[in-house]
Amino acid sequence: MSLEQWAKNGWLRSHKTSRREIANLLAIVDRDLKDAEKGDISADWKFGIAYNAALKLCTILLHASGYRPEKSLAHYRTLQALPLILGDRRKDDANYLDVCRTKRNTADMIMQVLPPRMTLKSSSTS
């Protein structure tokens, strides 16, 4: 399959990027990578920030190829476009990043459900 076929399927739409847009996305990547290196944030935040940097790099590739994803499954499509843009040798990279996407989404959902401070009360029976 090709990006053109994805567009025909309604998964992508045409996008004309600019040097400024690419520069802004690269600045986000740079910021995120620096933030992810900080020692004073939790591992799940570091993971989320690093994932965002990887997603932005894939976004740059997709935009430079003349497309952007439709809103439905946008992150998934952005990541899965990687081997369509760079070749089949990047299929494993796309699959790895998709696993990261799923883990990040799962962590986000858990954090939205849990109260800010969870305490476990032990019950004892005498």
C-alpha positions as CSV (number, residue, x, y, z in Angstrom):
1,M,0.0,0.0,0.0
2,S,1.1,3.6,-0.5
3,L,0.4,7.0,1.0
4,E,-1.7,7.8,-2.1
5,Q,-3.8,4.7,-1.4
6,W,-4.2,5.7,2.3
7,A,-5.4,9.1,1.1
8,K,-7.9,7.4,-1.2
9,N,-9.1,5.3,1.8
10,G,-9.7,8.6,3.7
11,W,-6.9,7.9,6.2
12,L,-4.8,10.8,5.1
13,R,-5.4,14.2,3.5
14,S,-3.1,16.4,1.4
15,H,-0.9,18.8,3.4
16,K,1.4,21.5,2.2
17,T,4.1,22.0,4.8
18,S,6.5,24.9,5.2
19,R,10.0,25.4,6.5
20,R,8.5,27.2,9.5
21,E,6.2,24.3,10.3
22,I,9.0,21.8,10.1
23,A,11.3,24.1,12.2
24,N,8.6,24.4,14.9
25,L,8.1,20.6,15.0
26,L,11.9,20.1,15.3
27,A,12.0,22.7,18.1
28,I,9.3,20.6,19.9
29,V,11.4,17.5,19.4
30,D,14.5,19.2,20.8
31,R,12.5,20.5,23.8
32,D,10.9,17.1,24.5
33,L,14.2,15.2,24.4
34,K,15.8,17.7,26.8
35,D,12.8,17.5,29.1
36,A,12.8,13.7,29.0
37,E,16.5,13.6,30.2
38,K,15.6,15.5,33.4
39,G,16.0,13.5,36.6
40,D,13.3,15.2,38.6
41,I,10.3,13.8,36.7
42,S,8.6,10.4,36.9
43,A,9.4,7.6,34.5
44,D,5.9,7.6,33.0
45,W,6.3,11.3,32.2
46,K,9.7,10.8,30.7
47,F,8.2,8.0,28.6
48,G,5.3,10.2,27.4
49,I,7.6,13.1,26.6
50,A,10.0,10.8,24.6
51,Y,7.1,9.2,22.8
52,N,5.9,12.7,21.8
53,A,9.3,13.5,20.4
54,A,9.2,10.3,18.3
55,L,5.7,11.1,17.1
56,K,6.7,14.6,16.0
57,L,9.6,13.2,14.0
58,C,7.2,10.8,12.2
59,T,4.8,13.8,11.7
60,I,7.6,15.7,10.0
61,L,8.2,12.8,7.6
62,L,4.5,12.6,6.8
63,H,4.1,16.3,6.3
64,A,7.3,16.4,4.2
65,S,5.6,13.7,2.0
66,G,2.6,16.0,1.5
67,Y,0.1,14.4,3.9
68,R,-1.4,14.7,7.3
69,P,-3.5,12.1,9.1
70,E,-7.3,12.4,9.4
71,K,-8.4,12.9,13.0
72,S,-9.5,9.3,13.5
73,L,-6.5,7.2,14.6
74,A,-4.1,10.1,13.8
75,H,-1.2,8.9,15.9
76,Y,-1.6,5.3,14.7
77,R,-1.6,6.4,11.1
78,T,1.3,8.8,11.6
79,L,3.5,6.0,13.0
80,Q,2.3,3.3,10.6
81,A,3.2,5.6,7.7
82,L,6.9,5.3,8.6
83,P,7.7,2.2,6.4
84,L,5.6,3.7,3.6
85,I,7.8,6.7,3.6
86,L,11.2,5.2,4.5
87,G,10.8,1.7,3.2
88,D,9.9,-1.7,4.7
89,R,13.2,-1.8,6.7
90,R,11.4,0.6,9.1
91,K,8.4,-1.7,9.7
92,D,9.8,-2.9,13.0
93,D,10.4,0.7,14.1
94,A,6.8,1.6,13.3
95,N,5.6,-1.5,15.2
96,Y,7.8,-0.6,18.2
97,L,6.5,3.0,18.2
98,D,2.9,1.6,18.1
99,V,3.5,-0.5,21.2
100,C,4.8,2.7,22.8
101,R,1.6,4.5,21.7
102,T,-0.5,1.8,23.3
103,K,1.4,1.9,26.5
104,R,1.3,5.6,26.7
105,N,-2.5,5.6,26.1
106,T,-3.0,2.9,28.8
107,A,-0.9,4.9,31.3
108,D,-2.9,8.1,30.5
109,M,-6.2,6.3,31.0
110,I,-5.1,4.8,34.3
111,M,-3.9,8.2,35.6
112,Q,-7.2,9.8,34.6
113,V,-9.2,7.2,36.6
114,L,-7.1,7.1,39.7
115,P,-7.5,9.7,42.4
116,P,-4.4,12.0,42.9
117,R,-3.4,10.0,46.1
118,M,-4.3,6.5,46.5
119,T,-4.0,4.9,49.9
120,L,-4.6,1.3,50.7
121,K,-6.2,0.6,54.0
122,S,-5.4,-2.7,55.5
123,S,-8.2,-4.5,57.2
124,S,-7.4,-6.8,60.1
125,T,-9.6,-9.3,61.6
126,S,-9.0,-10.3,65.2
